Amino acid sequence: MKRAAMMLAVSLAISMVVVACASMQLGGRDLVAKAVSAQGGPEALATVKTLSYKATIRQWEPEQSAKAGGEMRLAGDATAVAVTDVATGTTRTDWVKNSQYPAPRTFTFTEIVAPEAGYVAGIDGNSRNKPSRDANPPAHSMSSLRLAAAQRELLAASPLLTLEMSKSPDRVAPASSVTVGGVRHPTVDYRAGGHTLTVLFDPATGLPARVRALDYDNIWGDVTWDLVLGDWQTVGTTRVATSRKYELNGRTVMEVKLSDITLNTPIAADRLAIPAPFLATARKPAAAGVPYQWVIRRQLVGFYLDSEHPSYDTQASPGLRLQELAPGIQHVVGGSHNSLIVEMKDHVIVFDAPVSDWQSTWTISAARGKYVRKPVKYLVLTHHHMDHAGGLRAYADAGATIVTGQGTAAHFRRVLAAPFTRNPLLSASDLGRTPIVEVMGKHVLSDGQRQVELHVLDPNPHAEGLLIGYVPDARLGFVTDIWSPGAAPLPDKLNPALASLVAGVKKAGIAPARFAGGHGGVGDYAPLAALEGK
Ligand SMILES: [Zn+2]
């Protein structure tokens, strides 16, 4: 080809690409404009200065199920009254949350989310940070992680999202259409702060149908987190979705029904004000590194520790540390969730992989420092719940065999086969061939010197196939969630969980002097056993 002809061909190709991009770009903006108009038009949406509504909410947690991979646990029902002041970007939500798990308990609290600070008045869950415990009445400012997650979720659900997108066209990018339930949705990406929301439009009405975030989940790896909008109703001059469903990888984990929606009802300024002492200590929203699924779903199930670090309360603990319980046995403590490291002849065994791969990496490195040239050969997972198993990939990546309770191996095989390209710590690799040992009743890990016994606690009220560990030479047991030694004084009589442990110890024929906990610390077993029959 002659040079001139080639140049022409190249410039034609370039201009075709430019035209294609421009039309896609335009397509993205067109979709947003169409959505704004379907909601009443830019002028109508611009008249919205305040917004308020009531919501009835039902929440489930799939990774807190009784059976691994089984039916989701009903976390509870809630009602909420939310008011938003558009000019200041501040939302107040008054919650009454009737939690069903682990036992019925009502939480009545208020959240105020502003652009630069977040605040909680009242007790909002079972895992309270130090400022909340110290304040009277209970209150605390939100961590940067919680604030960032709350802001993202409020933006995704805002009836004014499309208007905001139309005002920031440079942050709107075209995206490939997405097919859900046989419907092909034209789609755009919207970059807001440190995250991106993918908005799927209803091809028939032009309204937003789903707002999707591509998150990392500590159990299922790469997940879609979809807010499904429905039941659009006319409120004043605009249209608002009165049904919000949240889907984790296509499973509905939260249903929200809106009622009593009003626009432009004045809000007294003090209702949106964060009290000065809390404003002074409030953190700005985290710009990056937010473990959204952890932050959102631990709140959903009522066990979120509102802290700058997901593993420990930064205002109460300097961090994780090892506590020697017996020769060659270290308890990983200092956080909300513990592990146990047991030294063997040429390797170590670790019990539980709580919270995240960050915590696992800390534990693996602490074990290496203590027991040089002894790799982690076995990771024993007491049960499948996301808060005790969510750091399993770091162990699999380090070459450990996963040891799990009866009826859970197939679940963990699926978990390890799931892609995890969005894992903040581990580069993607194939963990699908990680060896898994399923304990049927009883299993002994032995190196010819030390024995470590694993017993399935059957029955128990917490999780099917739950394992307890026992090191006979130290007369030390390890138990998670059934008993948290030292976390609270023993009750006057056995509750179902404690009764299952006492029965399980008897059935296993073991003689523990102490138990170390997946929560709490270490406790003598005799006082617990003595409660039998009381
Ligand atoms: Zn559990």
Residues whose N, C-alpha, C, O or C-beta is under 5 A from the ligand:
A	BS01	ZN	H385 D481
